[in-house]
Amino acid sequence: MPLYARINAFIDTLAASPRKLLLWVFLPACALRLFTALFNIGYFAVDDYNLLANAIPVQLKLSLTTSFGALITVDPIRSPAPQALIYVPARIAYELGGVDPLVQVRAVFVVMGLLSMVSLYYGYRLFRDLGRPREGVIAAILIGFHFFMPFFSTRSMIESMAAPFVLMALFYLVRYHQSGSLGAVALSMILLSIAAMLRFQAGVLAVIYPIFFYLRRDWKALWTSGAAGVAGLILTGLPDLIYRGVFHGGLIEYIDYNIKYSSNHGVSTPLTYVAVLLGAILPPAFISRYRGFAWRENFAALSPIWLGLAVFFVSHALVPHKEERFMVPILPAFLALLAPLAAFLLQRGGRLPVVLFYFIVNIVVTIMLALFTFQNNIIGLVRYLEAHPNVNKVVVFEHMITHFPYAYARRKSGVESFRVSSRYTPPLELSKDCGEILILRKDYIEHAGLQLAGLSQVAVFRASPLEQVSVALNPSDRRRQSYHIFAPPECAPMLK
């Protein structure tokens, strides 16, 4: 039997057997997320690190705050909900003996990964309920094993938290589209409210509800969605009211912040998001003329999803400040929409080389994202300080460290004092008690000749291989370069 025929037969077997689908898709996808959560301790952006830093190490936060209510006021431009999703698993890990911050970080990542499994289930259900279980299997495979998913779905990102709720909201809107169920409309709007509570921008999807119901001339559904939307707005605003005394205080602060400071974060071309979605399909995979593909029959039932994705994409493209992670909330829904196309291409044996290309590249990139720790250089530096409690003074060269992730160490501030050295100062003298070190980033070493006189390198912390590739392609991305630690020669044996 040809290889593509075996692939199709295997998919048909999974579609016919929920038990085999569980064993061959859901459990391996869950295991991949758990593996990534445990072995990749990195964070993607400063924003998701800040959520960690607000709660971890738990033992330090417990000494600084007397209640969860005090903790969540640290980040006023967010709803309390995302911080709760970080604090609760970290606190449980601590109460079970996880005093090392890395244990608490991993506990958070595990919970995020388990939450993302909801997307697999609803991606599968989306097509199964339409009588297309084969495409449901493919949707679950894409959501479960696409190279973006194991890493992004296990990080403490508000975008990742919102993604399952976005897909669930769209799922129930599709159910309404097929059955006319007003209960599905109400549930869809409540789920969207939860998604928007986690990631405010997800709320833009609310635009599609009146458009969709108007086109169908279904006024009952329109009123139902409005009532459910008001209920969702009230429910998701209560945490702010309870803990901050202001109804939807986080949303109000967020809007005010973006009006004042959004432009300070840079302006990007709309092509930023086009590149993200194109990268997600790994061209030339999914690039085809699709001769004989029944577009209307395959996508008419899914109109709430592609309409929602279009609104989300266009609204984000119109905002000047763009980051690739802003597309994460719609990533599971986007991958689910690829399932009919993938099913069609798999049935055409001539596309087998492209299918194999997608399969092989996806496996390689998935492994890299699962194993290679983002921000490995600066995390390694902080963990070095954790392992050397006698080091309480640090000298840095000029302004090379702008972000120091203390959440990865038990030491409240990492060090007692920082000194800033310069290329224009005399040779640097460090304390002879081995409690002071010099930290240099790789690109500064050539400018620090005088400061290095009489010092020995005792440790180096490099970025992950993926980040090193990024630096090679973009040398201006200096924060991902390696960090080097220097100390007096007599201290080298103790500090290595």
N, C-alpha and C positions, 0 to 999 in steps of 0.2 A: 504494500500500500504506500503511495507517495506520502512524503512528509506532511504536506499541507492537508492531505486527507486525514492523516492521523491526528493533526491538531484539531481539525473540525470535529472529528469523532470524539475526541477527548472533551471538547466543550459541550457537545451534545450529551455526553454521559453526565457531566456536572449539572447540566440544566435539568436532567431527568431525576437526579438524586440529591436531595438536600443534604444527606449525610456526607456524600462525597464532596459536595461543594464546601461544607464546613471543614472537612479534613484537608482539602487541597487548596482552598483559597482563603477562607476566613481565619483559620488557625495559623497558617504560615504568615499571613499579613499581620496578624496580631503579634506573632513572634518577632517579625522584622521590626515592628515599632518598639517592642520591649528591648530588643537588642540595641537599637539606635538610642533609645532613652538611657540605657545603662552605660554604653560605651562612648557616646558622643556627648560630652558635657558642655559643649560650646553654646553660644548664643549668636543669633544672626544680626541683631541690631541693638543699639543702645536702649531703645524703647522696651524691648522684651527683657533686657537685662535689668532695667529699672524696676520692673514688676518683681523680679527675683530679689533685688536688693532691698526692696521695701519690706520684705518678710524674712529673708534669710541672711545670716544665721538666726534661726528662731530664738535661740537662747539669748542673743543680744537684744533682739527686738522685744523679748519679754521683759527685759530689764529696763528698756526705754519706754515701753507703753504698757498700760495696765489693762487694755481691752482691745478687741478687734476694731471697735469704733475709732479708737485713737490711731490705730495703724493705718486705716484706709484714708484718713485725712491727709496722709503724706502726699498723695498724688491727686490734687483737686480737679484735674481735667479728665478724670476717668470715672466711670461708674464704680461703685464698690464691688460689683460682681466679679470682674477679672481678678482683682486683688484677693477676693475670697477663694477663687479657684487655685490660687498660688499658695495662700497662707494655710488653708486647711490640710492639704496633703503634706506640706512641709512640717506643720505642727504635729500631725500624726506620726510622721517619721521620727521626729525628735522625741516624742513621748514614748516611742518604742525603742529608744536607745540610739537613734541616729544623731549623735552630737556633731559629727563631721558635716560641714556644710555641703560637701559633695553628695552625701547620702540624702540630704534634704532636696538638693537640686534634682537628683535622679528620681526621687519620689514624685516631684512635680512633673517631670518629663514623662514618667510612666502614666500618670493620670491623664495628661494631655493626649498621649498615644491611645489610651483606652477610649477616651471620648471620641477620637477621630474614627474609631471603628463603627460608630453610628453611621458615618457617611457610606461605608461599604454596604451596610444593610439596606439603607434607603436607595442607594444606587441600584442594587439588585432588585429591590421591591418595585422601583419605578417601572422597570420593563416587565417584570413578572406579572404585575397587576394589569398590564396592558396586553397580556397574553403572548409576550415575547421573551420567554425565560432565557433563551440562548443569548440575547443581547444583554439580559440582566447579568448573566455570568461574566460576560466581557466587561460590562461596566464595573462590576466588583473587582475584577482583575486589574483594570486600569486604575481605579481609585486605591486599591490595595498595594499595588507594586510600582506605580509610576514613580520615577526617580525623585520627584519633588516631595512626595507624600511622607515617607518615613521620617525625613528630617524636619520638614516644616510642621508636620502634624504633632510632633513631640516637643516643640519649643513653647516657651511661655509667651506666645504672641497673641494679642487680642484678635488678630486676623484669623489665626488657627482656631481659637476658641469659637469664633462666630461661624466658621465654615459649616459644621454639621447642622446648625440651626437654619442656615440659609438653604441648604439642600432639602431639609425637612419641610421648610415653608413652601418651597417650590413644588415638592412632591405632593403636598396636600392641595395645592392649587391645580396641579395636573389631575388629581383625583376629582376635584370639583368639575374640571373641564370635561371629564368623562361621564360623571354620574349626576352632576348638578347638586351635589350634597352641600347644603348650607353649613353643616357641621364642619366639613372639610375647610370651608372658607374661614370660619372662625378660628379653627385650630391653626391654619396657615398663618393668619395674621398675628396670633399670639406668639407663635414660634419666630416670626420675623421680628416681633418686638424684643424677644430675648436676644436674637442675633444683633439687633441694633443697640441693645444695652451693653453687649460685649464689645462691639465695634460700631461706633455711631454711624459711620458711613454706610453700613449695610441697610440702614433705614431708607435709603434712596429707592430701594426696591418697592416700597409702598406705592410708588407712582404707578406701577403696572396694574394695581388692583382696580382703580376706577376706570382706567383705559380698557382693561380686559372686560370688565362687566358692562361697560357702556357699549362696546362692540357687540356684545351678546344680548344687549337690551334686557339684562337681568337685574332689575332694580332691587329685588329682595337680597340678592348677593351683594349688591353695592351697599345697602343699608347694614347688612350683616357684617361686612368687612369694616365699615365705619364704626359700628358699635364695638366690635372686637378690637379694633385699633385703639379706640379710646380706653377700653379696659386694659389693653396691653400698655398703653402710655401711663396709666395710673399705677399699675402694678410695678412696672420697671422704674418708676420714679420714687417709689416708697423707700427703697434702701437709702437714697440720698436724703430724703426727708427725715428718716429715722436717725441716721448717723451724722448728717451735716446740717440738718435744719433747713435745707433748701430743696424744694421739689425739683428733681432733675438738675441738681446743682452742678454735677460733673459735666453734663451736656452744655449748660449755660457757660461754664468756665471754658469749655473746649471751643465753643463758637467764638467767644471773646478772644481767646488766645490766638486762634487762626486768623481772625480779622486783623489783629495787631501784628502778628509775627510770622505768618505763613510764608511770606516772601523771603524771610531771612533763611529759610531752609533750602533755597535754590529753586530754579525753574528748569523743567525738563520738557522735551518734545513729546507730543502724544504718541510718537512711535515707540516710546519706552514700553508701553503696554502691548503694543503690537509685537514687539520683540519677545516679550515674556510669553505670550500665548503661542507664537510661532516656535519658540524654543521648547515649549511644552509638548508639541507634537513631533519634535525631532525630524524635521525635513531631511530626506524626501518622503518619510512616512506620512501617510494621509494626504499626500499631494498626488492627485489623480484626476482624470476627466470624469470618472464615475459614470461611464456609459452604462445605461440600463438600470441605474439606481433610481428608485422611486422616491424622490425627495418629498413630495406631498404626503404620501402614505406613511413615510417613516418619521416625519417631523411635525405633522399637523397636530398629533396628540401631545407633542412636547412643546407646543407654542408658549405656554407660560414660562418655561425654562429659557428658551432662546430669547424671548422678549425681555425677561428679567436680566439676562446676561448682557444684552445689548444696552439696556438702560444703565446698568452698573458700569459698563465699559465706557460709554460715551460721557456719563457724568464725571467719572474720574479723569478721563482724558481732557476735560475742559478745565480742570483745576491745575494751576501752574506747577505746584509742588507734586512730584510723582516719585514713588519708590516701587520697586518690583514687588515687594511684599504686600502692597495694597491690593493686589489681585488674588491673594491667597483665599479670601472668603468665598470666592466663586470657583475656585479650582476644582473641588469635587464635582460640582454641577457641570463645569466645562468638560471634565473628563467623561462624565456620564453621557454627555451629548455626542462624544466621539464613538460611543459603542455601536450605533447603527452603521457608521462608516467603517469601523474596524470589522464588523461582522460581514459586510459586503466584500471588503478587500480580502479577508481570509478565505472566502469561498472562491476566489479567483487564483488559481495556482500560479499564474504569471507574476503575481505580486510577492511570491515567496521570498525572493532575495531582499526586498524592502522590509518584509515582516521580520526576517532574521536580523537585518541591520538594526531595526528598532529594538528587538529583543536583546541583542548583545550589548548595544550602547546603553540601553536602559539599565541592564544588570551592572555594568561597570560603573556608571555614574551613581547608581543607588548604593553600591558598596562604598564608593568614595565619600558620599555624603553621610553614610552611616558611621564610618570609622574616623574620618578626618575632622578634628575638633576646630570649629571656627573660633577665632580669637585665642588660639592655642598659645600664642606668644605671651600675651598679657596675663592669661589665666595661669600659665606656668610660672610666671614671675610672682604672682600673688601666692600660689601654692608653695613656692620656694620660701617666701617669708613665713608661711604657716609652719614649714618644716624647720625653720631656723629662728626660734623665738628670741635668741640672743641678739639678733639684728634688730635694732630699734631706731636706727638713723639711716637715711637714704640720701644720697646725692644724685641728682639728675642733671643732665646736660641740657641747658637752655630749656626749650619748651616741648620736649619730645614726648612727654606723657600727658595726655589730655584726659585720660579715662583710666581709672584704677578699680577693677571689679572686686571690691572688698567682700562681696557676698560669698566668694569662694574660700574664705578663710575665717577662722574663729576670732581672730584678733580684731577688736572693735575698729581700729583705724589703721591696722597694718603696721604702722611705725609711729614713733613719737614726733619725729620732725623730718622735714624735707629741706635740703639745701639745694640751691640752683647754681650750677657752675656755668662758666662761659669759656669760649675759645680764647677770650682775651685776658683771662685770669692767669696768675702764676701757677706752677705745678701744684696739683691738688694733694693735700695731706689728709689722709683718713685716720680716724681714731685707731690707736694701736690695741684697743681692747677687743677688736674683732666684732664690734657691735655696729659698725658703719660700713656701707658698701656704696659703690658707684654703679649706676645703671646707665648704659649707653645703648641707643638703638643703632643698628648696623650702619645706617647712612650718616651717622654722626661720628663714627670712629675716626675717619680720616681728618676730621676737624679737631680732634681732641688729643693730639699728640702730646702736648705739654701735660695735660691732666693724667695721662696714662703712664707717665714716667714713674718707674718704681712700683707699679701695680701689676698684679697677676689676674688673668681671667679665671674665674672659678665656676662659672656656669653660663650657659647660653640657652635661650628659649626661642625656638623657631615657630613661625606660622605653619599651619597645616599645608600639605602639598597643594591643595586647591588654591589656598590663599597665596602661596608662592608663585603659582601660575598667574594669578591676578596681578601681583606685583611686577612680574616680568612683562606683562602686557600693558600695565599702567604704572610706571615707576613713581608717579606722584602719590600713589596709595601707600604712603610711608608707614601708616600705623600698623600695617600688616607685616612689616619687616621684623627681623629677629632682634631680641633684646639680649645684651651681654652684661654680665655682672663682673665687676672688678673689685679686688680687695688687696690689702697689703700682703706680700708674699708669705709672711709668717702666719697669716690667717687662712691661707689657701686650704690646708688640710682639713680644717674645721668647717669651712664654708662650702666645700664642694658637695 
